[in-house]
Amino acid sequence: MKNKMNYILFKDVENGKKLYDLIKNNSIKATIAPTPRVLDICCGISILYENIEDKPKIEEIIKENNIEIKGFHEIERDIDPNRMKFL
């Protein structure tokens, strides 16, 4: 199991959606996710990308398309597999 989660944060939803579409068009595995509160309390979406090796390609896409981001962040995976399980 991977121990880190890789996020890209945004100032607004528009830039997040634009980057997500471009990432998917480049066959990079990613998903739109809620922004973890440990990273930011503003814009509610972020992009969670699976493979840290994709970061240089994502940076290139950002630069070529003038997308505004707040930054790349890596945090420890803290998902509890027993969350929301009721006996």
Backbone as numpy.savetxt, mean C-alpha at the origin, in Angstrom:
# Nx Ny Nz CAx CAy CAz Cx Cy Cz
5.47 -17.59 6.52 4.63 -16.41 6.52 5.52 -15.17 6.52
5.15 -14.17 5.73 5.89 -12.93 5.66 5.68 -12.14 6.95
6.76 -11.51 7.42 6.68 -10.77 8.68 6.48 -9.27 8.49
6.60 -8.78 7.26 6.47 -7.36 7.00 5.33 -7.09 6.03
4.74 -5.92 6.17 3.70 -5.46 5.24 4.18 -4.14 4.65
4.07 -4.01 3.32 4.60 -2.86 2.60 3.47 -1.97 2.11
3.48 -0.72 2.57 2.40 0.22 2.26 2.94 1.44 1.51
2.06 2.01 0.68 2.29 3.32 0.07 1.15 4.20 0.56
1.48 5.37 1.13 0.47 6.28 1.65 0.31 7.48 0.74
-0.89 8.08 0.79 -1.26 9.17 -0.11 -1.86 10.34 0.65
-1.80 11.50 0.00 -2.45 12.69 0.53 -3.94 12.67 0.23
-4.31 11.98 -0.87 -5.72 11.93 -1.25 -6.04 10.63 -1.99
-7.30 10.32 -2.07 -7.78 9.08 -2.69 -7.49 9.07 -4.19
-7.58 10.22 -4.84 -7.38 10.29 -6.29 -6.00 9.76 -6.70
-4.94 10.19 -6.01 -3.60 9.70 -6.31 -3.47 8.21 -6.01
-4.11 7.76 -4.95 -4.07 6.34 -4.61 -4.71 5.47 -5.67
-5.87 5.88 -6.14 -6.58 5.13 -7.17 -5.79 5.12 -8.48
-5.23 6.26 -8.84 -4.45 6.36 -10.07 -3.25 5.41 -10.03
-2.50 5.43 -8.92 -1.35 4.55 -8.80 -1.76 3.09 -8.79
-2.83 2.78 -8.09 -3.30 1.39 -8.04 -3.58 0.87 -9.45
-4.28 1.65 -10.26 -4.58 1.24 -11.63 -3.30 1.01 -12.44
-2.33 1.89 -12.29 -1.07 1.75 -13.02 -0.28 0.53 -12.54
-0.29 0.29 -11.24 0.41 -0.88 -10.69 -0.20 -2.17 -11.25
-1.51 -2.24 -11.23 -2.19 -3.44 -11.74 -1.91 -3.64 -13.22
-1.87 -2.55 -14.00 -1.56 -2.64 -15.43 -0.14 -3.13 -15.69
0.73 -3.03 -14.68 2.10 -3.51 -14.78 2.30 -4.87 -14.10
1.20 -5.55 -13.83 1.21 -6.91 -13.26 1.93 -7.01 -11.92
1.82 -5.97 -11.11 2.37 -5.99 -9.76 1.23 -6.33 -8.81
1.47 -7.30 -7.92 0.44 -7.71 -6.97 0.30 -6.66 -5.87
-0.89 -6.11 -5.78 -1.17 -5.07 -4.78 -2.66 -5.01 -4.55
-3.03 -4.37 -3.46 -4.44 -4.16 -3.14 -4.61 -2.81 -2.47
-5.78 -2.24 -2.61 -6.12 -1.04 -1.86 -6.52 -1.49 -0.47
-5.97 -0.83 0.54 -6.22 -1.23 1.92 -6.44 0.01 2.77
-7.10 -0.17 3.91 -7.20 0.95 4.85 -5.80 1.34 5.34
-5.56 2.61 5.52 -4.26 3.05 6.04 -4.16 2.66 7.51
-3.11 1.92 7.87 -2.94 1.57 9.29 -2.78 2.84 10.13
-3.49 2.94 11.21 -3.47 4.13 12.06 -2.11 4.38 12.68
-1.27 3.34 12.75 0.08 3.56 13.27 0.93 4.35 12.28
0.48 4.44 11.02 1.22 5.17 9.99 0.67 6.56 9.73
-0.65 6.72 9.76 -1.24 8.02 9.43 -2.70 8.03 9.85
-3.21 9.22 10.14 -4.62 9.33 10.50 -5.41 10.11 9.47
-4.77 10.47 8.35 -5.46 11.29 7.34 -6.15 10.43 6.29
-5.65 10.43 5.06 -6.27 9.73 3.95 -6.52 8.28 4.32
-7.72 7.81 4.10 -8.13 6.49 4.55 -7.64 5.32 3.74
-7.06 5.57 2.52 -6.60 4.43 1.75 -5.09 4.43 1.60
-4.58 3.24 1.39 -3.17 3.05 1.07 -3.11 1.90 0.07
-1.94 1.67 -0.47 -1.73 0.49 -1.31 -0.82 -0.44 -0.54
-1.24 -1.66 -0.43 -0.48 -2.72 0.20 0.07 -3.58 -0.92
1.39 -3.58 -1.09 1.98 -4.40 -2.15 2.75 -5.55 -1.54
2.71 -6.69 -2.23 3.22 -7.94 -1.66 4.73 -8.04 -1.63
5.39 -7.67 -2.72 6.78 -8.01 -2.91 7.66 -6.76 -2.81
8.56 -6.72 -1.83 9.43 -5.57 -1.64 10.31 -5.33 -2.88
10.56 -6.37 -3.66 11.37 -6.24 -4.88 10.65 -5.41 -5.95
9.34 -5.20 -5.80 8.58 -4.37 -6.75 8.74 -2.88 -6.49
9.33 -2.51 -5.36 9.43 -1.10 -4.99 10.10 -0.23 -6.06
11.26 -0.64 -6.64 11.87 0.21 -7.67 10.96 0.45 -8.88
10.23 -0.56 -9.30 9.31 -0.41 -10.43 8.17 0.54 -10.06
7.65 0.41 -8.83 6.58 1.30 -8.37 7.09 2.74 -8.31
8.31 2.93 -7.81 8.89 4.29 -7.77 9.00 4.88 -9.17
9.37 4.06 -10.13 9.46 4.51 -11.53 8.09 4.93 -12.06
7.07 4.14 -11.77 5.70 4.46 -12.20 5.25 5.78 -11.58
5.55 5.99 -10.31 5.19 7.22 -9.60 5.84 8.42 -10.27
7.14 8.31 -10.55 7.87 9.42 -11.16 7.36 9.72 -12.57
7.17 8.69 -13.38 6.73 8.87 -14.77 5.34 9.49 -14.87
4.49 9.27 -13.85 3.11 9.72 -13.91 2.79 10.86 -12.94
3.83 11.45 -12.35 3.66 12.59 -11.43 2.60 12.33 -10.36
2.70 11.20 -9.72 1.75 10.85 -8.66 2.33 11.33 -7.33
1.48 11.99 -6.54 1.91 12.48 -5.23 1.65 11.40 -4.19
2.71 11.04 -3.46 2.56 10.08 -2.37 3.14 10.70 -1.10
2.74 10.16 0.03 3.33 10.57 1.30 4.58 9.75 1.58
4.64 8.54 1.02 5.84 7.74 1.21 5.56 6.25 1.25
6.66 5.51 1.25 6.63 4.06 1.39 6.88 3.73 2.86
6.16 2.75 3.36 6.31 2.35 4.77 6.26 0.84 4.88
7.05 0.33 5.80 7.06 -1.10 6.08 6.78 -1.27 7.57
5.81 -2.12 7.88 5.50 -2.36 9.29 5.44 -3.87 9.54
5.58 -4.23 10.79 5.46 -5.63 11.18 4.03 -6.10 10.96
3.90 -7.31 10.46 2.58 -7.91 10.30 2.00 -8.14 11.69
0.79 -7.64 11.90 0.17 -7.79 13.22 -1.26 -8.32 13.11
-1.50 -9.09 12.08 -2.84 -9.63 11.88 -3.05 -10.82 12.81
-4.10 -10.76 13.58 -4.45 -11.83 14.51 -5.38 -12.81 13.79
-4.94 -14.05 13.53 -5.78 -15.01 12.81 -7.04 -15.40 13.57
-7.08 -15.12 14.87 -8.25 -15.47 15.66 -9.23 -14.30 15.82
-8.91 -13.16 15.20 -9.79 -11.99 15.28 -11.13 -12.32 14.65
-12.16 -11.86 15.25 -13.53 -12.00 14.76 -14.00 -13.47 14.74
-13.37 -14.31 15.53 -13.85 -15.70 15.67 -14.59 -15.78 16.99
-15.78 -16.26 16.92 -16.61 -16.34 18.12 -16.98 -17.79 18.37
-16.92 -18.17 19.60 -17.25 -19.57 19.98 -18.70 -19.72 20.30
